[in-house]
Amino acid sequence: MQKLFMTLALLGTIATGSVAQKSKPAVKMSKAVTAAGLKEKLTIVASAEMEGRETATAGQRRAATYIEGIFKQLGLQPGNKDSFQQSFPVYIDTLSASSLLINNTPLVFGEDFAIGLQSVTDTTVSFKEIVLAGYGITDSIYDDYKDLDVKGKLVLIAEGEPKLENGNYLLTGTDKHSRNANQYVKLANARKHGAALVLFYQQAMLKAPQVKSGMYNKARTANNIGANLVTVNAKVLETIVKGFSTDIDEMISTGHSLSTTIATDVKVSLKREAKLLSSTNVIGILPGTDKKEEYVFVTGHYDHLGVRGDKIFYGADDDGSGTVTVLQLAEAFVAAKAKGYAPRRSMVFMTVSGEEKGLWGSEFFSDHPTVNLDSVTVDLNIDMIGRLDPAYKNSDSTKHIYVVGDDKLSSDLTPITDSINKNYVKLTLDRKFNDPKDPNRIYYRSDHYNFARKGVPIIFYFDGIHNDYHQPSDTVDKILFNTMEKRARLVFFTAWDMVNRENMLKRDIPLK
């Protein structure tokens, strides 16, 4: 007991004020955060076996099992009652019916016609005629639907918009398209005129690589959004009537609209079905001592883009680097506890999935927290810290890191961060992404934001956008592990200060 009180007294002197003081125990225990340890773990997390860790896939589940195994090995407590994993729902669409039959000729989905599955209205319908409505545009100075009755009918419209004799577009007077050329504006216009179904002709039809759409994370209501838009190619036009595609191509090139009604036998069947899947966040807790009901989070996302075609998107930097840093910091703080330097606050080490889909895992956690978010002093989020930003030219980029969000929510964070960096690692801290006018909106694009929107102060550590971002070439061999070690130690020292300082961070700046 006496040893415990001595330890607490020692730790309590580390950072009781607004500026961190250098701690010999922190320096000693930071040596557990090594380039070798980071590389060993990342070689597994970003391996071919993990198949790019796509949300709600076998690769993601293997990665979650690996992370959970490390948390168990370290002796962390489960972060979701008696489980290390917190499941959240994921949905995926499939077309259970996708047929287009014209004049008894079946057309092939993905080759001859395509449809965005997220906008499918279930339908089985037959038509005996098609109304060609030119470009499908209605404007104050131009109207393809003038004198056309399309209510309840199948309408065919083409890409593009009308032109002037000089080749410029009628509606803009320039060589730039108007918004009326957008296919979704055209679809809305066709629905307004009462069309039952819309065929949209593209000369180079965008291919649909699969019959399933992207995933989504919330249950949808029934499909009742109105007429479907089915994109079709020249083969479909030739199936309607021979020579039709040549006429429409000439219309597009000259800008002279055509309208006509063609007797044609058309049968369409479209039905979307949603399949319920799941993904998980992996959460481990290192209990604190005298302030164990308060928390410091260290987070990173372990999902990536998976396999596309024959390419694995390994995601070594994004965000394998953040994932293994979370693991390495957990290892370091457990080792510190074993040496008598137990954290005063509880530490929550959490890796989330679904980040690449839109921060799904962290959103679910923040809406279904396993601890009281009012008692969380900070979230330290790590998303890409293993590479260099080719756009950064100011100094030695191996000693550079973007620090994002430390000027938000708490006036304590910036001086603490600067003091920790000065005392321990001496990196160049770049805050360019704190600019509210940042066109990249980096502050809103990683999992820390779901803590921030609940009022929790955050710091986001980030290395910038490099040429391998979201490419199959984001591989382990390109990670600069010595640079990554320095950045990981900055997070370690920051976490050390946060768990041991006397007071929680102030929440004195409104969320913007």
Secondary structure, DSSP 8 states (H G I E B T S, - for coil): -HHHHHHHHHHHTTS-SSS----HHHHHHHTTS-HHHHHHHHHHHTSGGGGGGBTTSHHHHHHHHHHHHHHHHHT-EESBTTBSEEEEEEEEEEEEEEEEEETTEEE-BTTTEE--GGG---EEEEEEEEEEETT--EETTEETTTT---TTSEEEEESS--B-TTSSBTTTSSSS--GGGSHHHHHHHHHHTT-SEEEEE-TT-----SSB---BSS----S-S-SEEEEE-HHHHHHHSTTHHHHHHHHHHHT---EEEEEEEEEEEEEEEEEEEEEEEEEEEE--STEEEEEEEEEEE--B-EEETTEEE--IIIIIIHHHHHHHHHHHHHHHHHTT---SEEEEEEEES-HHHHSHHHHHHHHS-SS-GGGEEEEEEE---SS--TT--SS-GGGEEEEESTTSS-TTHHHHHHHHIIIII--EEE-GGG-TT-TT-GGGSSTHHHHHTTT--EEEEE----TTTTSTT--GGG--HHHHHHHHHHHHHHHHHHHHSSS-----S---
